[in-house]
Amino acid sequence: MAYRKTPAVQARLDAQRAAVLHAATELLAERGYAACSVAAVADRAGIATGSVYRSFPSKAELVAELFRTVVGREVAAVREAAAFAGDLHAQVASVIGTFAGRALGAPRLAYALLAEPVDPEVEAERLVFRRAFRDVIAARIAEGVAAGRLPEQDPELTAALLVGGVGEALVGPLADGRAPDALVPALIAFSLRALGGASPVGTTDTTVSRRTVSRRTDSRRTDTGHTDTTLTEPTGAAS
């Protein structure tokens, strides 16, 4: 007869798995993917190395699960950024501002998610990460095309180009750990110009960018998360 875990045993295993993921996230945010050895994660979690392998057979599988956890929360934040009644351009600006602003708020973790050399299993999760952001933007572009607000185009292609361009523009500042104040507004303005079509009457790329950065600043004042679970901007970080 196969052994069945009791609820108490399963609860301990689940708690240990959560502790391992928490420790791995801290290391990823502090020192990047290369520092997330199984031994280092075990030491941070305060458990034996063998205990980590009970939850994750390899470092690659551990970090792949870590990517899924962190990215899932970031995608949710970006979706929320676009979930308001308003102009299409303001929604896209909000998505780009949230994506870039949260990344710059936790540069080491964001660099690991976007650009650091990783194992093939983790690279597969990175592609899922990019596609998820692409899909959020593509949905807004498709709505704009259908409403006649944007010229005819392939929404997925345009969105993929935006995600790729914005991501590439962030790599240098993320690696350096600092960014010029004008970076996020510039990325928003670039994205709005790339969409084609007219911004709302009386609105320019710059004013949409400023409003979006202001909204992002206001929202992070109530954000109590830390870089161990999400890409959030710490108090006093450059925008």
C-alpha positions as YAML, in Angstrom:
chain: A
units: angstrom
residues:
- id: 1
  name: MET
  ca: [0.00, 0.00, 0.00]
- id: 2
  name: ALA
  ca: [1.35, 3.41, -0.99]
- id: 3
  name: TYR
  ca: [2.26, 5.72, 1.84]
- id: 4
  name: ARG
  ca: [-0.11, 8.66, 2.26]
- id: 5
  name: LYS
  ca: [1.06, 11.82, 3.94]
- id: 6
  name: THR
  ca: [-1.00, 12.89, 6.93]
- id: 7
  name: PRO
  ca: [-2.34, 16.48, 6.95]
- id: 8
  name: ALA
  ca: [0.24, 17.40, 9.58]
- id: 9
  name: VAL
  ca: [3.12, 16.05, 7.49]
- id: 10
  name: GLN
  ca: [1.84, 17.79, 4.37]
- id: 11
  name: ALA
  ca: [1.51, 21.06, 6.26]
- id: 12
  name: ARG
  ca: [5.15, 20.81, 7.39]
- id: 13
  name: LEU
  ca: [6.28, 20.08, 3.83]
- id: 14
  name: ASP
  ca: [4.28, 23.02, 2.49]
- id: 15
  name: ALA
  ca: [5.72, 25.33, 5.14]
- id: 16
  name: GLN
  ca: [9.24, 24.17, 4.33]
- id: 17
  name: ARG
  ca: [8.66, 24.71, 0.60]
- id: 18
  name: ALA
  ca: [7.41, 28.23, 1.28]
- id: 19
  name: ALA
  ca: [10.45, 28.95, 3.46]
- id: 20
  name: VAL
  ca: [12.78, 27.75, 0.71]
- id: 21
  name: LEU
  ca: [11.07, 29.97, -1.88]
- id: 22
  name: HIS
  ca: [11.23, 32.94, 0.48]
- id: 23
  name: ALA
  ca: [14.95, 32.41, 1.09]
- id: 24
  name: ALA
  ca: [15.62, 31.99, -2.64]
- id: 25
  name: THR
  ca: [13.73, 35.20, -3.43]
- id: 26
  name: GLU
  ca: [15.82, 37.12, -0.91]
- id: 27
  name: LEU
  ca: [19.05, 35.82, -2.43]
- id: 28
  name: LEU
  ca: [17.85, 36.52, -5.97]
- id: 29
  name: ALA
  ca: [16.95, 40.09, -5.03]
- id: 30
  name: GLU
  ca: [20.26, 40.66, -3.25]
- id: 31
  name: ARG
  ca: [22.80, 38.88, -5.46]
- id: 32
  name: GLY
  ca: [21.10, 37.45, -8.53]
- id: 33
  name: TYR
  ca: [20.63, 34.03, -10.03]
- id: 34
  name: ALA
  ca: [24.27, 32.95, -9.73]
- id: 35
  name: ALA
  ca: [24.12, 33.28, -5.94]
- id: 36
  name: CYS
  ca: [21.08, 31.00, -5.61]
- id: 37
  name: SER
  ca: [22.93, 27.74, -5.05]
- id: 38
  name: VAL
  ca: [21.00, 25.06, -3.20]
- id: 39
  name: ALA
  ca: [23.50, 25.28, -0.33]
- id: 40
  name: ALA
  ca: [23.11, 29.06, -0.07]
- id: 41
  name: VAL
  ca: [19.32, 28.82, -0.12]
- id: 42
  name: ALA
  ca: [19.38, 26.13, 2.56]
- id: 43
  name: ASP
  ca: [21.66, 28.25, 4.73]
- id: 44
  name: ARG
  ca: [19.38, 31.28, 4.34]
- id: 45
  name: ALA
  ca: [16.31, 29.19, 5.13]
- id: 46
  name: GLY
  ca: [18.02, 27.63, 8.15]
- id: 47
  name: ILE
  ca: [17.58, 24.04, 6.97]
- id: 48
  name: ALA
  ca: [19.81, 21.23, 5.73]
- id: 49
  name: THR
  ca: [20.73, 21.15, 2.04]
- id: 50
  name: GLY
  ca: [19.02, 17.79, 1.67]
- id: 51
  name: SER
  ca: [15.76, 19.32, 2.85]
- id: 52
  name: VAL
  ca: [15.76, 21.70, -0.12]
- id: 53
  name: TYR
  ca: [15.99, 18.75, -2.50]
- id: 54
  name: ARG
  ca: [12.85, 17.26, -0.96]
- id: 55
  name: SER
  ca: [10.93, 20.19, -2.43]
- id: 56
  name: PHE
  ca: [13.03, 20.96, -5.52]
- id: 57
  name: PRO
  ca: [15.17, 18.31, -7.27]
- id: 58
  name: SER
  ca: [17.57, 20.92, -8.70]
- id: 59
  name: LYS
  ca: [18.56, 24.56, -8.54]
- id: 60
  name: ALA
  ca: [17.02, 25.13, -11.96]
- id: 61
  name: GLU
  ca: [13.66, 23.80, -10.83]
- id: 62
  name: LEU
  ca: [13.83, 25.88, -7.66]
- id: 63
  name: VAL
  ca: [14.54, 29.10, -9.54]
- id: 64
  name: ALA
  ca: [11.98, 28.28, -12.25]
- id: 65
  name: GLU
  ca: [9.32, 28.03, -9.53]
- id: 66
  name: LEU
  ca: [10.66, 31.23, -8.01]
- id: 67
  name: PHE
  ca: [10.30, 32.97, -11.38]
- id: 68
  name: ARG
  ca: [6.72, 31.75, -11.69]
- id: 69
  name: THR
  ca: [5.87, 33.06, -8.23]
- id: 70
  name: VAL
  ca: [7.44, 36.50, -8.59]
- id: 71
  name: VAL
  ca: [6.38, 36.98, -12.20]
- id: 72
  name: GLY
  ca: [2.81, 35.99, -11.40]
- id: 73
  name: ARG
  ca: [2.60, 38.85, -8.93]
- id: 74
  name: GLU
  ca: [4.19, 41.30, -11.35]
- id: 75
  name: VAL
  ca: [1.80, 40.36, -14.14]
- id: 76
  name: ALA
  ca: [-1.10, 40.84, -11.74]
- id: 77
  name: ALA
  ca: [0.20, 44.33, -10.88]
- id: 78
  name: VAL
  ca: [0.49, 45.26, -14.55]
- id: 79
  name: ARG
  ca: [-3.02, 43.97, -15.30]
- id: 80
  name: GLU
  ca: [-4.35, 46.00, -12.42]
- id: 81
  name: ALA
  ca: [-2.54, 49.06, -13.78]
- id: 82
  name: ALA
  ca: [-4.61, 48.83, -16.97]
- id: 83
  name: ALA
  ca: [-7.89, 47.98, -15.27]
- id: 84
  name: PHE
  ca: [-9.47, 51.39, -15.05]
- id: 85
  name: ALA
  ca: [-12.09, 53.16, -17.13]
- id: 86
  name: GLY
  ca: [-10.34, 55.68, -19.29]
- id: 87
  name: ASP
  ca: [-8.51, 56.43, -22.46]
- id: 88
  name: LEU
  ca: [-6.56, 53.69, -24.24]
- id: 89
  name: HIS
  ca: [-3.37, 55.75, -24.25]
- id: 90
  name: ALA
  ca: [-3.61, 56.34, -20.50]
- id: 91
  name: GLN
  ca: [-4.07, 52.60, -19.94]
- id: 92
  name: VAL
  ca: [-1.00, 51.71, -22.02]
- id: 93
  name: ALA
  ca: [0.99, 54.46, -20.30]
- id: 94
  name: SER
  ca: [-0.06, 53.02, -16.94]
- id: 95
  name: VAL
  ca: [1.09, 49.53, -17.97]
- id: 96
  name: ILE
  ca: [4.50, 50.73, -19.19]
- id: 97
  name: GLY
  ca: [4.98, 53.01, -16.18]
- id: 98
  name: THR
  ca: [4.10, 50.22, -13.76]
- id: 99
  name: PHE
  ca: [6.32, 47.69, -15.52]
- id: 100
  name: ALA
  ca: [9.33, 50.01, -15.65]
- id: 101
  name: GLY
  ca: [8.80, 51.66, -12.27]
- id: 102
  name: ARG
  ca: [8.50, 48.42, -10.34]
- id: 103
  name: ALA
  ca: [11.56, 47.02, -12.09]
- id: 104
  name: LEU
  ca: [13.64, 50.09, -11.20]
- id: 105
  name: GLY
  ca: [12.41, 49.82, -7.61]
- id: 106
  name: ALA
  ca: [14.06, 46.40, -7.24]
- id: 107
  name: PRO
  ca: [16.89, 46.51, -9.80]
- id: 108
  name: ARG
  ca: [18.82, 43.38, -8.87]
- id: 109
  name: LEU
  ca: [15.74, 41.20, -8.83]
- id: 110
  name: ALA
  ca: [14.40, 42.73, -12.04]
- id: 111
  name: TYR
  ca: [17.75, 42.22, -13.78]
- id: 112
  name: ALA
  ca: [17.65, 38.55, -12.83]
- id: 113
  name: LEU
  ca: [14.13, 38.24, -14.23]
- id: 114
  name: LEU
  ca: [14.87, 40.10, -17.46]
- id: 115
  name: ALA
  ca: [18.46, 39.63, -18.48]
- id: 116
  name: GLU
  ca: [20.79, 37.57, -16.28]
- id: 117
  name: PRO
  ca: [22.16, 34.40, -17.93]
- id: 118
  name: VAL
  ca: [20.13, 31.45, -16.64]
- id: 119
  name: ASP
  ca: [19.60, 27.73, -17.18]
- id: 120
  name: PRO
  ca: [17.31, 26.59, -20.04]
- id: 121
  name: GLU
  ca: [14.47, 25.72, -17.64]
- id: 122
  name: VAL
  ca: [14.54, 29.25, -16.24]
- id: 123
  name: GLU
  ca: [14.83, 30.79, -19.70]
- id: 124
  name: ALA
  ca: [11.57, 29.07, -20.59]
- id: 125
  name: GLU
  ca: [9.90, 30.82, -17.64]
- id: 126
  name: ARG
  ca: [11.41, 34.12, -18.77]
- id: 127
  name: LEU
  ca: [9.68, 33.72, -22.13]
- id: 128
  name: VAL
  ca: [6.38, 33.15, -20.31]
- id: 129
  name: PHE
  ca: [7.09, 36.34, -18.35]
- id: 130
  name: ARG
  ca: [7.57, 38.40, -21.52]
- id: 131
  name: ARG
  ca: [4.54, 36.93, -23.25]
- id: 132
  name: ALA
  ca: [2.32, 37.68, -20.28]
- id: 133
  name: PHE
  ca: [3.27, 41.36, -20.38]
- id: 134
  name: ARG
  ca: [2.90, 41.35, -24.16]
- id: 135
  name: ASP
  ca: [-0.63, 39.98, -23.87]
- id: 136
  name: VAL
  ca: [-1.71, 42.73, -21.45]
- id: 137
  name: ILE
  ca: [-0.55, 45.42, -23.88]
- id: 138
  name: ALA
  ca: [-1.83, 43.55, -26.95]
- id: 139
  name: ALA
  ca: [-5.34, 43.44, -25.48]
- id: 140
  name: ARG
  ca: [-5.37, 47.24, -25.17]
- id: 141
  name: ILE
  ca: [-4.01, 47.71, -28.68]
- id: 142
  name: ALA
  ca: [-6.64, 45.36, -30.11]
- id: 143
  name: GLU
  ca: [-9.36, 47.40, -28.39]
- id: 144
  name: GLY
  ca: [-7.91, 50.59, -29.89]
- id: 145
  name: VAL
  ca: [-7.80, 49.15, -33.39]
- id: 146
  name: ALA
  ca: [-11.37, 47.84, -33.12]
- id: 147
  name: ALA
  ca: [-12.59, 51.24, -31.92]
- id: 148
  name: GLY
  ca: [-10.78, 53.08, -34.71]
- id: 149
  name: ARG
  ca: [-8.49, 54.87, -32.27]
- id: 150
  name: LEU
  ca: [-5.36, 53.17, -33.60]
- id: 151
  name: PRO
  ca: [-4.28, 52.35, -37.14]
- id: 152
  name: GLU
  ca: [-4.63, 48.77, -38.38]
- id: 153
  name: GLN
  ca: [-1.79, 46.64, -37.01]
- id: 154
  name: ASP
  ca: [-0.93, 43.29, -35.46]
- id: 155
  name: PRO
  ca: [-1.54, 43.88, -31.72]
- id: 156
  name: GLU
  ca: [0.69, 41.01, -30.59]
- id: 157
  name: LEU
  ca: [3.58, 42.13, -32.79]
- id: 158
  name: THR
  ca: [3.36, 45.75, -31.67]
- id: 159
  name: ALA
  ca: [3.10, 44.69, -28.02]
- id: 160
  name: ALA
  ca: [6.07, 42.32, -28.36]
- id: 161
  name: LEU
  ca: [8.15, 45.14, -29.84]
- id: 162
  name: LEU
  ca: [7.19, 47.43, -26.97]
- id: 163
  name: VAL
  ca: [8.01, 44.86, -24.30]
- id: 164
  name: GLY
  ca: [11.31, 44.05, -26.00]
- id: 165
  name: GLY
  ca: [12.25, 47.69, -26.46]
- id: 166
  name: VAL
  ca: [11.33, 48.75, -22.94]
- id: 167
  name: GLY
  ca: [13.04, 45.70, -21.47]
- id: 168
  name: GLU
  ca: [16.23, 46.39, -23.41]
- id: 169
  name: ALA
  ca: [16.21, 50.03, -22.33]
- id: 170
  name: LEU
  ca: [15.96, 48.93, -18.70]
- id: 171
  name: VAL
  ca: [18.83, 46.44, -18.76]
- id: 172
  name: GLY
  ca: [21.61, 49.02, -18.39]
- id: 173
  name: PRO
  ca: [19.99, 50.99, -15.55]
- id: 174
  name: LEU
  ca: [19.04, 47.75, -13.77]
- id: 175
  name: ALA
  ca: [22.62, 46.47, -14.01]
- id: 176
  name: ASP
  ca: [23.92, 49.79, -12.68]
- id: 177
  name: GLY
  ca: [21.31, 49.98, -9.95]
- id: 178
  name: ARG
  ca: [20.30, 53.52, -10.86]
- id: 179
  name: ALA
  ca: [18.38, 55.34, -13.58]
- id: 180
  name: PRO
  ca: [17.87, 58.96, -14.69]
- id: 181
  name: ASP
  ca: [14.66, 60.58, -13.48]
- id: 182
  name: ALA
  ca: [13.48, 61.03, -17.06]
- id: 183
  name: LEU
  ca: [13.71, 57.34, -17.99]
- id: 184
  name: VAL
  ca: [10.19, 56.17, -17.13]
- id: 185
  name: PRO
  ca: [8.48, 59.19, -18.77]
- id: 186
  name: ALA
  ca: [10.66, 58.68, -21.85]
- id: 187
  name: LEU
  ca: [9.70, 55.01, -22.07]
- id: 188
  name: ILE
  ca: [6.03, 55.90, -21.79]
- id: 189
  name: ALA
  ca: [6.33, 58.60, -24.47]
- id: 190
  name: PHE
  ca: [8.16, 56.19, -26.79]
- id: 191
  name: SER
  ca: [5.46, 53.57, -26.31]
- id: 192
  name: LEU
  ca: [2.62, 55.98, -27.06]
- id: 193
  name: ARG
  ca: [4.32, 57.21, -30.23]
- id: 194
  name: ALA
  ca: [4.91, 53.62, -31.33]
- id: 195
  name: LEU
  ca: [1.19, 52.82, -31.08]
- id: 196
  name: GLY
  ca: [0.26, 55.31, -33.77]
- id: 197
  name: GLY
  ca: [-2.96, 57.28, -33.77]
- id: 198
  name: ALA
  ca: [-3.78, 60.40, -31.82]
- id: 199
  name: SER
  ca: [-3.58, 60.92, -28.08]
- id: 200
  name: PRO
  ca: [-6.72, 62.32, -26.42]
- id: 201
  name: VAL
  ca: [-7.69, 65.88, -27.32]
- id: 202
  name: GLY
  ca: [-5.62, 68.32, -25.30]
- id: 203
  name: THR
  ca: [-3.25, 65.56, -24.19]
- id: 204
  name: THR
  ca: [0.36, 64.97, -25.20]
- id: 205
  name: ASP
  ca: [2.71, 62.05, -24.67]
- id: 206
  name: THR
  ca: [4.44, 64.10, -21.98]
- id: 207
  name: THR
  ca: [1.30, 64.90, -19.99]
- id: 208
  name: VAL
  ca: [0.11, 61.29, -20.13]
- id: 209
  name: SER
  ca: [3.57, 60.21, -18.95]
- id: 210
  name: ARG
  ca: [3.55, 62.66, -16.04]
- id: 211
  name: ARG
  ca: [0.08, 61.61, -14.92]
- id: 212
  name: THR
  ca: [1.09, 57.96, -15.06]
- id: 213
  name: VAL
  ca: [4.30, 58.50, -13.07]
- id: 214
  name: SER
  ca: [2.25, 60.47, -10.51]
- id: 215
  name: ARG
  ca: [-0.31, 57.64, -10.26]
- id: 216
  name: ARG
  ca: [2.49, 55.11, -9.84]
- id: 217
  name: THR
  ca: [4.09, 57.25, -7.10]
- id: 218
  name: ASP
  ca: [0.80, 57.58, -5.24]
- id: 219
  name: SER
  ca: [0.13, 53.85, -5.40]
- id: 220
  name: ARG
  ca: [3.50, 52.87, -4.01]
- id: 221
  name: ARG
  ca: [2.98, 55.00, -0.91]
- id: 222
  name: THR
  ca: [0.52, 52.39, 0.31]
- id: 223
  name: ASP
  ca: [2.55, 49.38, -0.91]
- id: 224
  name: THR
  ca: [3.84, 47.44, 2.09]
- id: 225
  name: GLY
  ca: [5.55, 44.70, 0.07]
- id: 226
  name: HIS
  ca: [9.29, 44.07, -0.08]
- id: 227
  name: THR
  ca: [11.62, 42.77, -2.74]
- id: 228
  name: ASP
  ca: [11.49, 39.31, -1.20]
- id: 229
  name: THR
  ca: [8.13, 38.76, -2.90]
- id: 230
  name: THR
  ca: [7.49, 41.52, -5.45]
- id: 231
  name: LEU
  ca: [9.21, 44.15, -7.50]
- id: 232
  name: THR
  ca: [8.22, 47.19, -5.48]
- id: 233
  name: GLU
  ca: [9.82, 50.57, -5.30]
- id: 234
  name: PRO
  ca: [11.42, 51.32, -1.93]
- id: 235
  name: THR
  ca: [10.87, 54.68, -0.27]
- id: 236
  name: GLY
  ca: [13.14, 57.29, -1.78]
- id: 237
  name: ALA
  ca: [13.93, 55.30, -4.94]
- id: 238
  name: ALA
  ca: [14.40, 57.23, -8.12]
- id: 239
  name: SER
  ca: [11.47, 57.15, -10.51]
...
